[in-house]
Amino acid sequence: MVVSKALLEEYEGLLSRSRLRLDPRRITRSMRSLQKAATLLQLEKQLLVTSDPEDNKVLDCALEGGAKYLVTGNTRHFPKEYQRIRILAPRQFLAILAAHL
């Protein structure tokens, strides 16, 4: 799993939304766990590929990290594939994982 500083900031912002009603301590613990499990990348490129400019940073991270898959619940803003990176919904990715177990 690879992330960038921009993605970590976005994740924390999403988790902090008042409608989710998550305990701030739980958010902090979750973010720490994510940072420990993931490889933090320093991104140098800024792609302009997706239909939503904010989603480009996700694809940037996948490309820079050499990912085979980009897993997102927001596939509509992405091409189905970009430079050999398959863009998949979580359910599709879980099916691939299950097939390899």
N, C-alpha and C positions, 0 to 999 in steps of 0.2 A: 504494500500500500504506500502510495506517495501523496504528499500534500505540499502546499506552499503556504507561506505566511498569509497571503490573501485569502486562501481557502479556509485556513484555520480561523481567521477573523470572521469570515462569512458564516461558518458553522456555529461559532459562539454567538453571533448575532441572531441567528435563526433559533438556537436553543433558548435564548434570553427573551424571546417574544412573550409578552404578558399572557397571550391566549393559551400558551402551553402550560403555564403555571408550574414550571419546574423550579425546584429549590436551587438557589444560586450556588450552594455548596456542591450539589449534585452536578451541576453544569461544570464547575471548576474541576471536579474529580474526573468527569467524562473527558474534558479537554486534555487533562494531563495524561490520561490513559491513551487517548488518540495520539498525542505527541510522542509517547514512548513507543507505540506500536508502529508508527509510520516513519517513513524516511522524509525528512524535510528538505525540499528542493529550493534552490535559489534560481528563480526563473529569469531568463534573459530575453526570451522572445515574447512577442505579443501578437498572437494570431488574430485574424479577422475572418473566422470561418462560420461560426454559428449564427443563427438568426437573431439571437439575443446576445448583444455584446458582453454582458456580464458572464455568460457561460463560456466565453473564450478562455478565461483563466483556468477553467476545469480541463479543457482540452489541452491548453498549454502545459499543464502539470503532467497529464498523461503522456504527452509527446516527449517532454523533457525527461520523464522518469522511465521511458522505454516500456510503457505499459502495453499489454496485449488487449486489455479490456478497459473500458470506461463504463462504470456502472452508475446509472442515474435514474431517478424517477421522472426525469424531465427529458425524455428522449426526443420529443417533438422539435426541440430547438437545435438538435444535432444531426449531422448526416449519419447514415447507418454505419459507415466506416470512414476513417480518416487515416491515411498513411499506415495501413495495416492495424489500426486500433479499432476494434469492434465496439460500437456503442450499444449497450444493452440495458434493459430494465432489470431491476434486482431479481425478479422471478426468472428471467431468462438466464442470468448468471448463475443462480442457484441450481437450475437444471443442468448447466454445464458442469458445475462442481459435483453434483450428485452422480453424474455419469462417470466421473473419474474416481469415485470412491469404491 
